[in-house]
Amino acid sequence: MSSKQKVVLWGRNGCSFCANVKAVLEAHNHPYEWIDVEGKDVLRDVLEVKYGSRLIPVVEIGGEGKYEALLHTELDRLESYLINK
């Protein structure tokens, strides 16, 4: 993955799927920004507007205002994405 690629993880503490995503990112030594949506309906509203879903986790990968999102149903692609970019 290019060093210019930024990863943003939307989730909440206590979410096992979110913890799994963190583990994959940390195993690849890839830094990420954590956005905690716990009790913050406005942040879930943002996810719904952007991606049509309020479900977490959501992983955004990109930079310079252009991001590709891996939604909760696509997280099996994360590790291969990290390896191949």
C-alpha positions as CSV (number, residue, x, y, z in Angstrom):
1,M,0.0,0.0,0.0
2,S,1.3,3.4,-0.9
3,S,2.5,5.5,2.1
4,K,0.1,8.2,0.9
5,Q,-2.9,5.9,1.5
6,K,-4.7,6.8,4.7
7,V,-6.9,4.3,6.6
8,V,-9.9,5.5,8.6
9,L,-11.7,2.9,10.8
10,W,-15.3,3.8,11.9
11,G,-16.4,1.6,14.8
12,R,-17.0,1.4,18.5
13,N,-15.3,-0.1,21.5
14,G,-16.6,-3.5,22.4
15,C,-17.4,-4.4,18.7
16,S,-15.7,-7.7,18.0
17,F,-15.6,-7.0,14.2
18,C,-14.0,-3.7,14.8
19,A,-11.4,-5.4,17.0
20,N,-10.7,-7.8,14.2
21,V,-10.1,-5.0,11.8
22,K,-7.8,-3.3,14.2
23,A,-5.8,-6.5,14.6
24,V,-5.4,-6.8,10.8
25,L,-4.2,-3.2,10.5
26,E,-1.8,-3.6,13.4
27,A,-0.5,-6.9,12.1
28,H,0.5,-5.1,8.9
29,N,1.9,-2.1,10.9
30,H,-0.5,0.2,9.1
31,P,-1.5,3.3,11.0
32,Y,-5.1,4.2,11.0
33,E,-7.4,6.9,12.3
34,W,-10.1,5.6,14.7
35,I,-13.6,7.2,14.7
36,D,-15.6,6.0,17.6
37,V,-19.4,6.2,16.8
38,E,-20.5,5.0,20.2
39,G,-23.5,7.1,21.2
40,K,-22.9,9.5,18.3
41,D,-25.9,9.1,16.0
42,V,-24.7,12.0,13.9
43,L,-21.6,10.0,12.9
44,R,-23.8,7.0,12.0
45,D,-25.9,9.5,9.9
46,V,-22.7,10.4,8.0
47,L,-22.1,6.7,7.2
48,E,-25.6,6.3,6.0
49,V,-25.4,9.4,3.7
50,K,-22.0,8.3,2.4
51,Y,-22.5,4.5,2.1
52,G,-26.2,3.8,2.6
53,S,-25.6,1.9,5.9
54,R,-25.3,2.8,9.5
55,L,-23.6,-0.5,10.3
56,I,-20.0,-0.7,11.5
57,P,-17.2,-1.3,11.0
58,V,-16.4,0.7,7.9
59,V,-12.9,1.0,6.6
60,E,-12.1,4.0,4.4
61,I,-8.8,3.8,2.4
62,G,-7.5,6.6,0.3
63,G,-6.4,10.2,0.6
64,E,-6.7,13.7,-0.9
65,G,-10.4,13.6,-0.5
66,K,-10.9,10.3,-2.4
67,Y,-11.7,7.2,-0.4
68,E,-12.8,3.7,-1.1
69,A,-14.8,2.1,1.6
70,L,-14.9,-1.5,2.7
71,L,-18.2,-2.0,4.4
72,H,-18.9,-4.5,7.2
73,T,-19.8,-7.1,4.6
74,E,-16.5,-6.6,2.6
75,L,-14.0,-6.8,5.4
76,D,-12.6,-10.1,4.1
77,R,-11.0,-8.0,1.4
78,L,-9.0,-5.8,3.8
79,E,-6.0,-8.0,4.3
80,S,-5.5,-8.7,0.5
81,Y,-6.0,-4.9,-0.1
82,L,-3.3,-4.1,2.4
83,I,-0.9,-6.6,0.8
84,N,-1.6,-5.7,-2.8
85,K,-1.5,-1.9,-2.5
